[in-house]
């Protein structure tokens, strides 16, 4: 099976990030973009999970730390 390359400049990644739900843990079922900032800081210190979810959480951490969460709000599908 071929490993798929992820293009970090693909705008659909932000749409996906805004609409992906946390698959496990205390915040299972929450949209990633709605996760509390302290939870992301904790993950940053502990280490983000491997794979796509880890990349999404790390990206979300950077977005929240730079005060850009408002950019994801209009991308959430109702």
C-alpha positions as CSV (number, residue, x, y, z in Angstrom):
1,X,0.0,0.0,0.0
2,X,1.4,3.4,-1.0
3,X,1.7,6.1,1.6
4,X,-0.3,9.2,0.5
5,X,1.5,12.5,0.5
6,X,-0.2,15.4,2.3
7,X,0.0,18.8,0.7
8,X,0.1,21.3,3.6
9,X,-1.0,24.1,1.3
10,X,-4.3,22.3,0.4
11,X,-7.2,24.5,1.8
12,X,-9.4,21.4,2.1
13,X,-7.2,20.4,5.1
14,X,-8.6,23.3,7.1
15,X,-12.2,22.3,6.2
16,X,-11.5,18.8,7.3
17,X,-9.8,20.0,10.5
18,X,-12.9,22.2,11.3
19,X,-15.2,19.2,10.9
20,X,-13.3,16.2,12.3
21,X,-14.4,14.8,15.7
22,X,-12.1,13.6,18.4
23,X,-12.2,9.8,18.2
24,X,-11.3,8.9,21.8
25,X,-10.6,10.2,25.3
26,X,-12.3,12.8,27.5
27,X,-13.4,14.8,24.5
28,X,-14.6,12.0,22.3
29,X,-17.1,13.2,19.8
30,X,-16.1,16.9,20.1
31,X,-15.1,18.8,17.0
32,X,-11.3,19.2,17.0
33,X,-11.6,22.9,16.6
34,X,-13.7,23.1,19.7
35,X,-11.2,21.3,21.9
36,X,-10.1,23.4,24.9
37,X,-6.7,25.1,24.6
38,X,-5.3,23.5,27.8
39,X,-6.0,20.0,26.3
40,X,-3.9,20.9,23.2
41,X,-1.1,22.3,25.4
42,X,-1.2,19.0,27.4
43,X,-0.9,17.0,24.2
44,X,2.0,19.3,23.0
45,X,3.9,18.5,26.2
46,X,3.0,14.8,26.2
47,X,3.5,14.3,22.4
48,X,0.9,14.3,19.7
49,X,-0.4,10.9,18.5
50,X,1.2,9.5,15.3
51,X,-0.5,9.9,12.0
52,X,-3.1,12.1,10.6
53,X,-4.8,12.9,14.0
54,X,-1.5,14.0,15.4
55,X,-0.9,16.3,12.5
56,X,-4.4,17.7,12.9
57,X,-3.9,18.3,16.6
58,X,-0.5,19.9,16.1
59,X,-1.9,22.2,13.4
60,X,-4.8,23.1,15.7
61,X,-2.4,23.8,18.5
62,X,-0.6,26.3,16.3
63,X,-3.8,27.9,15.1
64,X,-5.1,28.4,18.7
65,X,-1.7,29.6,20.1
66,X,-1.7,32.3,17.4
67,X,-5.2,33.4,18.0
68,X,-6.5,32.2,14.6
69,X,-9.4,30.0,15.7
70,X,-11.9,32.4,14.2
71,X,-10.7,31.3,10.8
72,X,-12.1,27.8,11.3
73,X,-15.5,28.9,12.5
74,X,-17.0,29.6,9.1
75,X,-15.7,26.2,7.8
76,X,-17.8,24.2,10.2
77,X,-20.6,22.4,8.4
78,X,-23.9,22.6,10.1
